[in-house]
Amino acid sequence: GLCPAYSPRRRLHSATQPLTSFGSINDLPPETPPTPSATIPLSRDPDLVNQGDIPEKTDRCSEPALHVALASLGGAGQSQLPVEQAHQIAETSAQPRHQTWRIRGVPAGIDEEKLEEVLHQHPTLQPPHADSVDDGHNGNRIGNGVQVHPLTHDLRHGQVTTVRFQRLPHRLRTLARGDQLTADVDLSLENILVGSKRKRGSSTIRFAIDRHFRGITVLSSPLTDNHTVDVLAVPGLGGHPYGSFADKGDGHMWLSESLPRDMPTARVMIYGYESGLQNSISFAGLDDLTGSLRVELCRLLGSGEHRRLILIGHSLGGLLIKEALYK
């Protein structure tokens, strides 16, 4: 069921605050709309085949309608299609407004402008057909708009960055929590993109996109000569490594957008670990989580560079830091 309808002029008043004090009903301040919600009485079938292409086909067939009704006749398979569609729409609607993704494995020769072009044109990262934009020439569709944050050196190899998509690609909408999407790019043909298989003899690179931010993610890094301190932030229970430190209104992330200006000699990083509560199947305890953090800290401190390390912990993150330092 959808959320109950609300009236922008509906307002409760006490006996000491008569309605006439506003002059007229048109002077009443608007009521804040409730958060949309959905209740689906039927569970989804995990064995349903070809779940991923259902929303894309539905969007393509229903365009440009504003409302779509799905009806199915036949056995359990046909009846499960509207149920699966409802669950996928509910999951998409529940996604944060400013959803940020991490990209790792970007070669040193690629800058932000080139990476934006790659993501904009990559066939795997195109939005659903109904979300695409017509360029005005014979109905041609242009690619997805994407905002690429500054690239920086990754602790593993290559470069790492965070991105936001104007219209979330279908492959990312349906990506399971904890998974990552890999994409191949052939640089020998001026960024003409290939499929999921590498071409023999071509300079093809593979980068990974995820939203779980597991492990240490470098958000910003100063020049080597100016690098004097490291800052590592650890989120709390059920918190997202990136979203926990970002403004829910405009998406401003102070660790990556403000702190580097205040501390230009600091390398700023975040640490991600499995701490979700909803639909979680993890049995990791405090000792397990602390052990994983200690491994990352030892790797960071054992790099041979003697720098100060500032640890920022939120909620459970503070306990993990305390236990890691104690042990």
Secondary structure, DSSP 8 states (H G I E B T S, - for coil): -B-----TT-----TTS-GGGGSSGGGS---------B--SS---TT-TT-TTHHHHHHHHHTT-S-------SSHHHHHHHHHHHHHHHHHHTS-SS--EEEEEE-TT--HHHHHHHHHH-GGG---GGG-EE-SSTT-EE---EEE---EE-SSSSEEEEEEESS--HHHHT--TT-EEEEEEEGGGTTEE--SS--TTS-EEEEEEESS--EEEEEE---GGG--EEEEEE--TT--TTGGGB-TTT--BHHHHTHHHH-TTEEEEEEE-----TT------HHHHHHHHHHHHHHHHTTS---EEEEEE-THHHHHHHHHHH-
